[in-house]
Amino acid sequence: MPDCAREVMPTVLITGASRGLGLEFARQYAELGWHVLSTCREPDRASALRELSERHPSMCLHALDVTQDKSVRSLAEVLDGTTIDVLLNNAGIAGRIDRQVTGRSGLSGWPRNHGDQPVRSATHG
């Protein structure tokens, strides 16, 4: 595992990097030679992200749950002093797809996912 505190220019922090767009962004930035700080809620269960980080020594994997202030503060402490050139705030919370598309329950988390939570995450560090 690389020294995540060392300065390598440029550096990108990607939240929600365990799959989908976050994983693809992590792969592309790593292949471009960026220092990639990839985060997800459960790194032990993120096998594709772990495999990617093993292939790219410029990538660091960190646990982060953007809905938990303690988790956000913990990552901020770990990365204290690290220059971050780009933040890709990709983390999200999704319910069951059928309820998201067809019912009001999919909209109930909208303010938390797309309003308050990203702002709170961005201001804790």
C-alpha positions as CSV (number, residue, x, y, z in Angstrom):
1,M,0.0,0.0,0.0
2,P,1.4,3.4,-0.9
3,D,2.1,6.2,1.6
4,C,-1.2,8.1,1.2
5,A,0.2,11.2,3.0
6,R,3.0,11.8,0.5
7,E,2.4,14.5,-2.0
8,V,2.0,13.2,-5.6
9,M,0.7,15.7,-8.1
10,P,-2.1,15.7,-9.0
11,T,-4.4,14.1,-6.5
12,V,-8.1,13.1,-6.8
13,L,-10.4,12.1,-4.0
14,I,-13.3,9.9,-5.2
15,T,-16.2,9.0,-2.9
16,G,-18.3,6.0,-3.7
17,A,-15.5,4.3,-5.6
18,S,-16.5,0.7,-5.0
19,R,-18.5,0.2,-8.2
20,G,-20.1,1.9,-11.2
21,L,-19.0,5.4,-12.1
22,G,-16.8,5.8,-9.0
23,L,-14.8,2.7,-9.8
24,E,-14.4,3.7,-13.5
25,F,-13.2,7.2,-12.5
26,A,-10.7,5.6,-10.1
27,R,-9.4,3.3,-12.9
28,Q,-9.1,6.1,-15.4
29,Y,-7.3,8.5,-13.0
30,A,-5.0,5.8,-11.8
31,E,-4.1,4.9,-15.4
32,L,-3.3,8.6,-16.1
33,G,-0.8,8.5,-13.2
34,W,-2.8,10.5,-10.7
35,H,-2.6,9.8,-6.9
36,V,-6.1,8.4,-6.4
37,L,-7.7,8.5,-2.9
38,S,-10.6,6.1,-3.4
39,T,-13.3,5.7,-0.7
40,C,-16.2,3.5,0.0
41,R,-18.2,2.4,3.0
42,E,-16.8,-1.2,3.2
43,P,-13.4,-1.5,1.6
44,D,-13.2,-5.2,2.7
45,R,-16.2,-6.0,0.5
46,A,-15.1,-3.9,-2.5
47,S,-13.2,-6.6,-4.3
48,A,-13.0,-4.8,-7.7
49,L,-11.7,-1.6,-6.1
50,R,-9.1,-3.6,-4.0
51,E,-7.9,-5.4,-7.1
52,L,-7.6,-2.1,-8.9
53,S,-5.6,-0.6,-6.1
54,E,-3.2,-3.6,-6.1
55,R,-2.5,-2.9,-9.7
56,H,-1.9,0.8,-9.3
57,P,0.6,1.8,-6.6
58,S,-0.6,5.4,-6.8
59,M,-4.0,4.5,-5.4
60,C,-5.0,4.4,-1.8
61,L,-8.2,2.9,-0.4
62,H,-10.0,4.4,2.6
63,A,-13.2,3.6,4.4
64,L,-15.8,6.5,4.2
65,D,-19.5,6.6,4.9
66,V,-20.6,10.1,3.9
67,T,-23.7,9.8,6.0
68,Q,-21.7,9.4,9.2
69,D,-20.0,12.6,10.6
70,K,-17.5,10.4,12.6
71,S,-16.4,8.7,9.4
72,V,-16.0,12.0,7.5
73,R,-13.9,13.5,10.4
74,S,-11.8,10.3,10.6
75,L,-10.9,10.5,6.9
76,A,-10.2,14.3,7.2
77,E,-7.7,13.5,10.0
78,V,-6.0,10.7,8.0
79,L,-5.6,13.1,5.0
80,D,-4.7,16.2,7.0
81,G,-2.1,18.1,5.0
82,T,-2.7,16.2,1.8
83,T,-3.4,18.5,-1.2
84,I,-6.5,17.4,-3.1
85,D,-6.7,18.8,-6.6
86,V,-10.0,17.2,-7.6
87,L,-13.0,16.0,-5.5
88,L,-15.4,13.6,-7.2
89,N,-18.2,13.3,-4.7
90,N,-19.9,10.3,-6.2
91,A,-21.1,8.5,-3.0
92,G,-24.9,8.0,-2.8
93,I,-27.6,6.1,-1.1
94,A,-30.1,4.2,-3.2
95,G,-33.2,2.3,-2.2
96,R,-34.7,-0.6,-4.2
97,I,-34.9,0.3,-7.8
98,D,-38.6,-0.4,-8.2
99,R,-39.5,1.9,-5.3
100,Q,-37.2,4.6,-6.6
101,V,-38.8,4.6,-10.0
102,T,-42.4,4.0,-9.1
103,G,-43.0,5.3,-5.5
104,R,-42.6,8.4,-3.4
105,S,-40.2,6.6,-1.1
106,G,-37.5,7.0,-3.6
107,L,-37.8,10.8,-3.4
108,S,-37.8,10.9,0.4
109,G,-34.0,10.7,0.6
110,W,-33.4,13.4,-2.1
111,P,-32.6,16.3,0.2
112,R,-30.1,14.1,2.2
113,N,-28.5,12.6,-0.9
114,H,-28.3,15.7,-3.1
115,G,-28.5,18.6,-0.7
116,D,-27.5,18.6,2.9
117,Q,-25.2,15.6,2.9
118,P,-22.8,16.6,0.1
119,V,-22.5,20.1,1.7
120,R,-21.8,18.6,5.2
121,S,-19.3,16.2,3.6
122,A,-17.5,19.0,1.8
123,T,-17.2,21.2,4.9
124,H,-15.7,18.6,7.3
125,G,-12.1,19.0,6.1
